[in-house]
Amino acid sequence: QPQADSAKAVVSTQSTGEPGESLFPSNADGTSILDSKSPSFAETWGALEKLVDEGKCKNIGLSNFNIKQIEEVLKVARVKPACLQVESHPQLPNLELLEFCNKHGISFVAYSPLGNPGSVFRREDQVDLLHDEDVKEIAAKHGATVGQVLIRYQVDKGNATIPKSVRPARIDENLDVFGFKLDEEDMKTLNNNYLKYGPKGYRTCPCTGWGKSPFYPFQDEL
């Protein structure tokens, strides 16, 4: 019996790099080297479903798919995606995508819930969500840290969230978010925070090096 029977696998729209030793194969100008033989979503999803059939995966899901791309998978899926993992925080709440996932019973998993303050994928013009005055005001109101408010924001929307930290004290702090609850006014403020940056909000991980890929999910933001 394989030990991976409780594992999960997630397919990302951006996993289309040329096979080789590099995890992120790139040209000299920083654009990604795309795999000319990338399989379709239907073919890739079928391969994941086979892993479920063989007992090697219990759950399979998606990452960085837009609504149209999810619909494409749902048309051919025998095994429905268990989750969608995408960037989500007040600067980019992805409310329409969340509504779609809720409608179709797909768990919404928010990565970079703190606005991606320390990642190598940060934008050069990165806006620091941890110093946003509205978020700081809500944190002071609840006697919480800004990070705790941003994590609780996802919890109160019913989302799973995966903040990243390597410091034990910060990991403990990130888990300590169940002693308060954001009220309706807090949620309205946080849901509308993205409007400070334009109608589409502010994506901290645009991965524009993949922009020429036919699978790139954020074409409307380029």
C-alpha positions, -999 to 999 in steps of 0.1 A, spaced: 0 0 0 16 33 -10 22 57 18 10 86 -4 -26 75 -3 -35 107 17 -14 130 -4 -27 157 -26 -16 170 -60 -21 204 -74 -17 214 -111 -8 250 -118 -15 269 -151 21 282 -150 38 248 -149 48 250 -186 86 255 -184 109 236 -207 119 203 -190 155 203 -176 176 209 -145 162 244 -137 130 247 -118 123 280 -136 141 279 -170 146 315 -182 159 334 -212 185 361 -207 158 388 -206 141 370 -177 112 356 -197 105 319 -192 115 292 -216 81 276 -224 76 239 -231 64 236 -267 49 202 -258 28 213 -229 -3 190 -226 -38 204 -225 -56 209 -192 -78 179 -200 -48 156 -205 -31 169 -173 -62 165 -153 -67 130 -166 -32 121 -154 -41 133 -119 -73 114 -119 -54 83 -127 -33 89 -95 -66 90 -76 -77 58 -92 -45 41 -83 -47 53 -47 -16 74 -49 -35 107 -43 -66 114 -22 -73 149 -34 -63 168 -65 -67 205 -71 -57 236 -91 -35 266 -86 -35 299 -104 -65 291 -126 -89 318 -137 -127 311 -139 -126 303 -176 -98 278 -171 -116 261 -141 -147 257 -163 -125 240 -189 -114 215 -163 -149 210 -149 -162 200 -184 -139 170 -185 -134 161 -148 -145 128 -134 -129 138 -101 -139 174 -92 -110 197 -81 -109 197 -43 -93 232 -41 -81 262 -59 -49 278 -46 -44 314 -55 -30 347 -42 -55 364 -20 -53 393 5 -70 427 8 -50 441 -21 -62 412 -43 -93 396 -26 -103 377 -57 -140 380 -47 -155 369 -80 -132 338 -81 -141 330 -45 -178 332 -53 -173 309 -82 -155 284 -61 -181 285 -34 -208 279 -60 -190 248 -73 -179 234 -40 -142 240 -46 -122 250 -14 -105 283 -18 -69 283 -5 -53 317 -1 -15 320 -5 5 351 3 -23 363 27 1 389 41 8 404 8 40 386 1 64 407 21 95 385 20 93 364 -12 118 362 -40 88 367 -63 82 403 -49 76 430 -75 102 457 -77 76 483 -69 61 462 -41 35 479 -19 38 468 17 4 456 30 18 452 65 20 490 67 -14 498 53 -31 523 76 -66 508 73 -53 474 82 -32 488 111 -63 506 124 -83 473 124 -55 455 142 -53 482 169 -91 479 173 -89 442 181 -56 442 200 -41 420 173 -11 423 149 -15 433 113 -5 397 103 -32 382 125 -59 405 110 -49 395 75 -51 358 84 -83 362 102 -97 380 71 -93 347 52 -107 327 81 -138 349 83 -144 344 46 -144 306 51 -111 302 32 -81 280 40 -49 301 41 -12 293 40 10 320 54 48 314 53 72 319 81 105 303 92 104 318 127 87 297 155 74 328 173 58 342 141 43 308 133 27 307 167 14 342 162 -1 332 128 -20 304 145 -33 326 173 -62 342 153 -92 326 170 -96 350 200 -113 377 179 -136 381 149 -137 408 123 -170 427 121 -190 437 91 -174 471 88 -139 455 91 -147 431 63 -161 458 41 -129 479 45 -106 449 38 -127 438 8 -125 472 -8 -88 478 -1 -79 466 -36 -97 497 -51 -67 518 -39 -47 502 -67 -72 502 -96 -102 480 -106 -82 448 -107 -63 453 -74 -26 446 -68 -11 412 -75 22 407 -58 31 375 -77 23 383 -113 49 359 -127 50 380 -159 79 359 -172 52 334 -181 31 360 -198 36 346 -233 24 312 -223 -11 303 -238 -19 291 -203 -10 323 -185 -41 330 -163 -36 368 -158 -36 380 -194 -62 407 -187 -37 422 -162 -8 426 -186 
